[in-house]
Every structure is written in structure tokens, then in C-alpha cells.
Amino acid sequence: MAEGSGSPNYLKAAFLNVYNLSLLGGAATASAITGDWMIALGALGLEALWLVLGPDFKPFQRAVREAERTEREKADRERVEKLMAELPEREWQRAKALDELRREIERDMANNPSFQAILLQTELEKLAQLHQSFVRLASACRRAETYLQAVDVKDLERQIKAQEGLQERMTDESVRDLAKKNAAVLGKRLGTIKEIETFLARARGQMNLIENSVRLLRDQALTMTSPDQLTEQLDDLLTGVDAVQQSVKEAEALIGGRMDPIAPIAAPGTETSGATGVSEGRFKNLE
């Protein structure tokens, strides 16, 4: 979704305005060349007046907001294009088709006399947000699926049972305690995997909903009699997307952390192999 929140810093924008900096620079240069410091003092006086009045000048504020919106949209497009380049072919095709639908809706909305220009721009931005959200969800799903494919759930379950078996059979308290802790860690990893699977199902469902809803909007764009119809549908979609986007952050936090396999504790006296300390015959010892 489009980023950037809060009001622009109009004072900063007024000072960094290219015309303002050019005039300040020109005045300073002229003052230095001619040796007439009144030029510099006059420029500073005008600068102070501009910084007091300029930030509250409505046309200037509109220009600043438009410039920031344009810059934000450019950055969003670049991020989305980068994410799309990393998507599998099928997901890339879906995202591309969705973007084409968005452009068709924009065209039909522009030709619909029920829509006013100001409202039209607002709804077009929401459509762009939906496409960006779809791409981000697709990217998050790709990462989640890659992680899940690298994890052997049955092996994790088998390791947990092995640790539980050690707790029951071993008499050494330190070994039993380590087995208990190891089982707890493995259980947390298993829980993490379930959370990622749940996120994946939610994200896929939200992606399908975005696609189906945008296709419906494409069908309705020319015949809508009130802009409120479009606003309501887009707002409902964006609300649902926002909820799933929070899940994206949570899933990325889970996937981004170190979740290397935890080796089970071998029974005392068994020979270990390699740096993992996993006995080649440990599961025979646990039978």
C-alpha cells in the first residue's frame, strides 16, 4: 500500500524550494562579488518573510503535496516492480493481469459521467494500492512457501517424540532436563510452522478476493450510477488487505529469524557424528 503518512513539512519544503535556494545563492554571490552586503541583508529579509508566509500559502501547499504524492508513487512503483521481478511466472502473470484490469477500470471511470475529477483521483489511488498489496502478498507467499518446503514437519514431530521418550526413560536428571527443553523448542518451531501455514492460507484467500473484486469492478465501472458504490467496495477491500498486511509483517518476522533444526539429545554413551552432535544410531537407542 502507498506509504507515507502525516502532513508534509511545509517549512522545510519552502526553504529547500529550488527557486528559493537559487535566489539565496544568487544574492550571496552578487553580494560577495560587489562587496555590497546590503544585497545579502535584503535577501535574508525576504527569506525570513518567505519562510513565515510561504508555508501557509495554499497553492504552495498543494504543490508540495502533489510533489510528495508523485515521488511516493514513483517509489511505490519501483518497489512493486522489484517484487514482481522476483515472483514465479504464474504469480507474475496474475499481477500483470491485475494491473491491466486496473488500467481498464481507470479508463472506464474517466468515461463515466457520474464520477467527478477529484473523487476519481482518490479512487484511482486506492486501485493502485490494491495492486501493490496484491504484489506484496504474492511476494510474502513466495517466501513462506519456500520456507515451508525446506522444513520436514514429520521429522520435527519425530524428534519431539524422541525427546519425550528420553524424558520418560532416562534416569539422569540433567539429560531429562535437556530433553524437556529441546522438546519445548521443537514444539515452538512446530507452532511457528502452523502459524506460517495459517498466514499462507489467509494471504492466498485475500489475493483471490482482490482479483475477483477488481474483475467485478471492471464489469461495473461504466454502469455505476454513484461514486459511493465504488468507494464502499474499495474501502472494504483495503480494510481486509490492511488486516492481512499485519500478518505479512508477523510472518516475515518469523521467516526472517534463525530457525535452524534443533538436534535431539542422544542417550548417554552414544557416539555422535559431525558438528551437530546427532548420533547416527540415536533413534535405534530410543526404540
RAVENNOR-V433555 format. One record per helix or strand. SS is the DSSP state (h for helix, s for strand). FROM is the first residue (numbers start at 1). LEN is the number of residues. Records with the same first field share a line. If there is no record, write none. Layout:
BEGIN
SS->FROM-LEN + FROM-LEN
END
This chain:
BEGIN
h->10-7 + 18-17 + 37-20 + 58-28 + 89-22 + 117-33 + 153-17 + 173-48 + 227-30 + 282-4
s->272-2 + 278-2
END
